[in-house]
Amino acid sequence: TRAAVRLLTISFLILAAQYSVFTYLRPYISETGGYGIGASAFLLFLLGAFGIAGNIAGGYALDRWGAKSTIVGCVAANIVLFVALRFFPGPLPLTALLFALWAVASWAYSPSVNVELSASTGEMRDVALALNMTAFNLGIAGGSALGGAVIVTSGVANLMLLGALLLLPALALSATLPARPRSPQLDARCS
């Protein structure tokens, strides 16, 4: 369906944006912030820990605001964070805060995409969810290649701009998703 293609494209673009930066994060951290190995390891730890928190927050946001609002909010937040990380380098505590927010926004969209894919593909949902993993992997590969090209042509500092630019079409596509009514909360208690 068109909705599934749109969602798969959004997943591809989000992962391409993330991995255009993430693949080269160590040189980015070192060159733009002047951070050594210890600070780099700490920032990478934050990305992992807050990525898990983002996935949990994404489930909560999906239940509270619906898939479309969650996806649009996550993509928009990532654009803002990429621009902030590019143009406002700061001391380690500020960078750590931005990295933590980036990790949350990066992974909070995922539950919404999976729910929307399931809702829009009916009996083909298993195929659609498998294709979503393919979109993830293609995004990782494509983003990594684009990030390498940016480093060679304009320098590591511009990786964040590449990430933001890749997210602009994802934001436009996200805004065209249907606004489905939220599902009522299910009572998990046994009757």
C-alpha positions in Angstrom: 0.0 0.0 0.0 1.0 3.6 -0.3 1.0 4.1 3.4 3.4 1.2 3.8 5.8 2.6 1.2 5.7 6.0 3.0 6.4 4.4 6.3 9.3 2.3 4.9 10.7 5.4 3.3 10.5 7.2 6.6 12.3 4.4 8.4 15.0 4.4 5.7 15.5 8.2 5.9 15.6 8.2 9.7 18.2 5.4 9.8 20.2 7.0 7.0 20.3 10.3 8.9 21.3 8.6 12.2 24.0 6.5 10.7 25.5 9.2 8.5 26.6 10.6 11.8 26.7 7.6 14.1 29.2 5.7 11.9 31.7 8.5 12.3 30.9 9.6 15.7 34.3 9.1 17.2 36.1 11.4 14.8 33.2 13.9 15.0 33.4 14.0 18.8 37.2 14.3 18.7 37.3 17.0 16.0 34.4 19.2 17.0 34.5 18.9 20.7 38.1 18.0 21.3 37.0 15.1 23.5 39.3 12.2 24.3 38.6 8.5 24.5 37.0 8.7 27.9 34.5 11.4 27.0 33.8 9.7 23.7 33.0 6.4 25.5 30.7 8.2 27.9 28.8 9.9 25.0 28.4 6.6 23.2 27.2 5.0 26.4 24.6 7.8 26.7 23.4 7.1 23.1 22.8 3.5 24.0 21.2 4.0 27.3 18.9 6.8 26.2 18.1 4.9 23.0 16.5 2.3 25.1 14.7 5.0 27.0 13.6 6.5 23.7 12.0 3.2 22.6 10.0 3.0 25.9 9.0 6.7 25.6 7.9 6.1 22.0 5.5 3.4 23.2 4.1 5.9 25.8 3.9 8.7 23.2 2.1 6.4 20.7 -0.5 5.5 23.3 -0.9 9.2 24.4 -0.7 11.1 21.1 -1.0 8.6 18.3 1.5 7.4 15.7 1.5 10.4 13.4 2.2 13.0 16.1 4.9 10.8 17.6 6.7 10.3 14.3 6.4 13.9 13.3 7.6 15.0 16.8 10.6 12.6 16.7 11.7 13.6 13.2 11.4 17.4 14.0 13.3 17.0 17.3 16.1 15.2 15.5 16.4 18.0 13.0 16.6 20.6 15.7 19.2 18.5 17.7 21.4 17.9 14.6 21.4 21.6 13.9 22.2 22.4 17.6 25.0 19.8 17.7 26.5 21.3 14.5 26.3 25.0 15.4 26.4 25.1 19.2 29.2 23.0 20.4 29.5 23.3 24.1 31.1 21.9 27.2 30.7 18.1 27.8 27.6 18.5 30.1 25.7 20.3 27.3 26.9 17.9 24.6 25.9 15.0 26.9 22.4 16.5 27.3 22.1 17.0 23.5 23.3 13.4 22.9 20.8 12.0 25.4 17.9 13.9 23.8 19.1 12.8 20.4 19.1 9.2 21.4 15.5 9.5 22.8 14.2 11.2 19.7 16.1 8.8 17.4 14.4 5.7 18.8 11.0 6.9 20.0 9.6 6.8 16.5 10.0 3.1 16.1 7.0 1.7 17.9 4.7 4.1 16.0 6.1 3.0 12.6 5.6 -0.7 13.5 2.0 -0.1 14.7 1.2 1.9 11.6 2.8 -0.7 9.3 0.7 -3.4 11.0 -2.5 -1.3 10.7 -2.0 -0.4 7.1 -1.0 -3.8 5.7 -3.5 -6.1 7.3 -2.7 -9.8 6.6 0.6 -8.7 5.0 1.9 -7.1 8.2 4.6 -9.8 8.7 6.0 -9.0 5.3 5.7 -5.2 6.0 7.6 -5.5 9.3 10.3 -7.6 7.7 10.6 -5.0 4.9 10.9 -2.4 7.7 14.1 -4.2 8.9 15.3 -4.1 5.4 14.7 -0.4 5.3 16.6 -0.1 8.5 19.6 -1.9 7.1 19.5 0.0 3.8 19.4 3.2 5.8 22.4 2.2 7.9 24.4 1.3 4.8 23.3 4.4 2.7 23.8 6.8 5.6 27.2 5.4 6.3 28.2 5.8 2.7 26.9 9.4 2.5 28.6 10.3 5.8 31.9 9.1 4.4 31.4 11.2 1.2 30.6 14.3 3.3 33.8 13.8 5.4 35.9 13.5 2.3 34.3 16.5 0.6 33.5 19.0 3.3 34.8 17.7 6.7 33.5 15.8 9.7 31.7 18.8 11.2 29.1 18.8 8.4 27.9 15.3 9.3 25.2 16.8 11.5 23.9 19.0 8.6 23.7 15.9 6.4 21.6 14.2 9.0 19.3 17.2 9.2 19.0 17.3 5.4 18.1 13.6 5.2 15.4 14.2 7.8 13.6 17.0 5.9 11.9 14.6 3.4 11.1 12.2 6.3 9.4 15.1 8.1 7.4 16.0 5.0 6.3 12.3 4.5 5.5 12.0 8.2 3.1 15.0 8.0 1.1 13.2 5.3 0.4 10.1 7.5 -3.2 9.5 8.4 -4.2 10.7 11.9 -5.8 7.5 13.3 -7.8 7.7 16.4 -5.9 6.5 19.5 -6.8 3.0 20.6 -8.5 2.8 23.9 -6.4 1.7 26.8 -6.8 -2.0 27.3 -7.3 -3.2 30.8 -4.7 -5.9 31.4 -6.3 -7.3 34.5 -7.9 -10.7 34.4 -11.6 -10.8 34.7 
